[in-house]
Amino acid sequence: MSNAGIYLRRRLVNVIGLLFGGFATVLGLIFLVWILWVTISNGLSAIHPRLFTKITAYADQGGLSNAIVGSLLMDLMALLICAPIGVLAGTYLAEYANRSKLGASIRFLNDILLSAPSIVMGLFVYVIIVLPMSNLTHGNVSFSGFAGAVALALIGLPVIVRTTDEMLQLVPGTLREAALSLGVPQWKLTVQVLIRAASSGILTGVLLALARLAGETAPLLFTAFGNNFMTVHPLDKMASLPVAIYQYTNDPSPAMHSIAWAGALLITLFVLALSLLTRLLFSRKKVSYE
């Protein structure tokens, strides 16, 4: 085949690839805009002050205040559990077990945990926390906000581990060599140089994990269960926005459906705000090593 024929074939393959890629992008954007439009159009009409002041016990005349507080509490407790463990585990993988068989095995297991269905995490926590607590307290404590937070922490943990590992590996090796040549201990190099250099990426991973936790429903059905009244005690059954939305969509009342749309809009805006915050932090704290 002549050079002209090879050139034309490559151009043809390139054009076909660009067309398929552009079509896939446009198709994805169409569905994204469609979902956002339906959520916003249905949710805005249900936004009312009582949504933030009344609890779900009032049904169609109530709001989602207890579900909002419950979601924020469980997400915060989950972050307090998974963020330190995830950052430490990711640091270990990147700096101490980077090319070892143990590190490869941990990364493989972390990837499995990352892709595991969230309902499996809920069932796991139900078996190891909910049932034992019910047996130990003779049924006084069973489903709880703490159990829900543990289930959410198991979902957010692999995200933080993976992000921390990758962000630390992106730090140039010259920084490590320069610090070690000055006699800096490995622990001080890791804490004061590497983690500081990758701090924006690590924080981005933590916020992305929080965004994922905000919409989880299945694990909370087996752990926190739900509560129509306001509570902040971690050992009480606790309401959450995703579970409230799930319950309200199963109700035949149109008024309940409107409240569910409002809850969906609140979660969407929360995730959008987190995404914008991560981009802002990453762009402001991005460091050039050239």
HUGIZI-V891183 format. One record per residue. N is the residue number from 1. RES is the residue in three letters. PSI is psi as a letter, one per 30 degrees, with the letter a starting at -180 (none if undefined). Layout:
N;RES;PSI / N;RES;PSI
This chain:
1;MET;k / 2;SER;l / 3;ASN;e / 4;ALA;e / 5;GLY;e / 6;ILE;e / 7;TYR;e / 8;LEU;e / 9;ARG;e / 10;ARG;e / 11;ARG;e / 12;LEU;e / 13;VAL;e / 14;ASN;e / 15;VAL;e / 16;ILE;e / 17;GLY;e / 18;LEU;e / 19;LEU;e / 20;PHE;e / 21;GLY;e / 22;GLY;e / 23;PHE;e / 24;ALA;e / 25;THR;e / 26;VAL;e / 27;LEU;e / 28;GLY;e / 29;LEU;e / 30;ILE;e / 31;PHE;e / 32;LEU;e / 33;VAL;e / 34;TRP;e / 35;ILE;e / 36;LEU;e / 37;TRP;e / 38;VAL;e / 39;THR;e / 40;ILE;e / 41;SER;e / 42;ASN;e / 43;GLY;e / 44;LEU;e / 45;SER;f / 46;ALA;f / 47;ILE;k / 48;HIS;l / 49;PRO;e / 50;ARG;f / 51;LEU;e / 52;PHE;f / 53;THR;f / 54;LYS;l / 55;ILE;l / 56;THR;f / 57;ALA;f / 58;TYR;g / 59;ALA;b / 60;ASP;f / 61;GLN;g / 62;GLY;a / 63;GLY;a / 64;LEU;g / 65;SER;e / 66;ASN;e / 67;ALA;e / 68;ILE;e / 69;VAL;e / 70;GLY;e / 71;SER;e / 72;LEU;e / 73;LEU;e / 74;MET;e / 75;ASP;e / 76;LEU;e / 77;MET;e / 78;ALA;e / 79;LEU;e / 80;LEU;f / 81;ILE;e / 82;CYS;f / 83;ALA;e / 84;PRO;e / 85;ILE;e / 86;GLY;e / 87;VAL;e / 88;LEU;e / 89;ALA;e / 90;GLY;e / 91;THR;e / 92;TYR;e / 93;LEU;e / 94;ALA;e / 95;GLU;f / 96;TYR;f / 97;ALA;h / 98;ASN;e / 99;ARG;g / 100;SER;l / 101;LYS;e / 102;LEU;e / 103;GLY;e / 104;ALA;e / 105;SER;e / 106;ILE;e / 107;ARG;e / 108;PHE;e / 109;LEU;e / 110;ASN;e / 111;ASP;e / 112;ILE;e / 113;LEU;e / 114;LEU;e / 115;SER;g / 116;ALA;k / 117;PRO;k / 118;SER;f / 119;ILE;f / 120;VAL;e / 121;MET;e / 122;GLY;e / 123;LEU;e / 124;PHE;e / 125;VAL;e / 126;TYR;e / 127;VAL;e / 128;ILE;f / 129;ILE;e / 130;VAL;e / 131;LEU;e / 132;PRO;e / 133;MET;e / 134;SER;e / 135;ASN;e / 136;LEU;e / 137;THR;g / 138;HIS;h / 139;GLY;f / 140;ASN;e / 141;VAL;k / 142;SER;d / 143;PHE;k / 144;SER;l / 145;GLY;e / 146;PHE;e / 147;ALA;e / 148;GLY;e / 149;ALA;e / 150;VAL;e / 151;ALA;e / 152;LEU;e / 153;ALA;e / 154;LEU;f / 155;ILE;e / 156;GLY;f / 157;LEU;e / 158;PRO;f / 159;VAL;e / 160;ILE;e / 161;VAL;e / 162;ARG;e / 163;THR;e / 164;THR;e / 165;ASP;e / 166;GLU;e / 167;MET;e / 168;LEU;e / 169;GLN;f / 170;LEU;f / 171;VAL;k / 172;PRO;k / 173;GLY;f / 174;THR;e / 175;LEU;e / 176;ARG;e / 177;GLU;e / 178;ALA;e / 179;ALA;e / 180;LEU;e / 181;SER;f / 182;LEU;g / 183;GLY;g / 184;VAL;k / 185;PRO;l / 186;GLN;e / 187;TRP;e / 188;LYS;e / 189;LEU;e / 190;THR;e / 191;VAL;e / 192;GLN;f / 193;VAL;e / 194;LEU;e / 195;ILE;e / 196;ARG;e / 197;ALA;e / 198;ALA;g / 199;SER;e / 200;SER;e / 201;GLY;e / 202;ILE;e / 203;LEU;e / 204;THR;e / 205;GLY;e / 206;VAL;e / 207;LEU;e / 208;LEU;e / 209;ALA;e / 210;LEU;e / 211;ALA;e / 212;ARG;e / 213;LEU;f / 214;ALA;f / 215;GLY;g / 216;GLU;k / 217;THR;e / 218;ALA;e / 219;PRO;f / 220;LEU;f / 221;LEU;f / 222;PHE;f / 223;THR;d / 224;ALA;f / 225;PHE;e / 226;GLY;l / 227;ASN;k / 228;ASN;f / 229;PHE;l / 230;MET;k / 231;THR;k / 232;VAL;g / 233;HIS;k / 234;PRO;f / 235;LEU;g / 236;ASP;l / 237;LYS;k / 238;MET;k / 239;ALA;l / 240;SER;l / 241;LEU;e / 242;PRO;e / 243;VAL;e / 244;ALA;e / 245;ILE;e / 246;TYR;e / 247;GLN;e / 248;TYR;e / 249;THR;f / 250;ASN;f / 251;ASP;k / 252;PRO;f / 253;SER;k / 254;PRO;e / 255;ALA;e / 256;MET;e / 257;HIS;e / 258;SER;e / 259;ILE;e / 260;ALA;e / 261;TRP;e / 262;ALA;e / 263;GLY;e / 264;ALA;e / 265;LEU;e / 266;LEU;e / 267;ILE;e / 268;THR;e / 269;LEU;e / 270;PHE;e / 271;VAL;e / 272;LEU;e / 273;ALA;e / 274;LEU;e / 275;SER;e / 276;LEU;e / 277;LEU;e / 278;THR;e / 279;ARG;e / 280;LEU;e / 281;LEU;e / 282;PHE;e / 283;SER;e / 284;ARG;e / 285;LYS;g / 286;LYS;k / 287;VAL;k / 288;SER;k / 289;TYR;g / 290;GLU;none
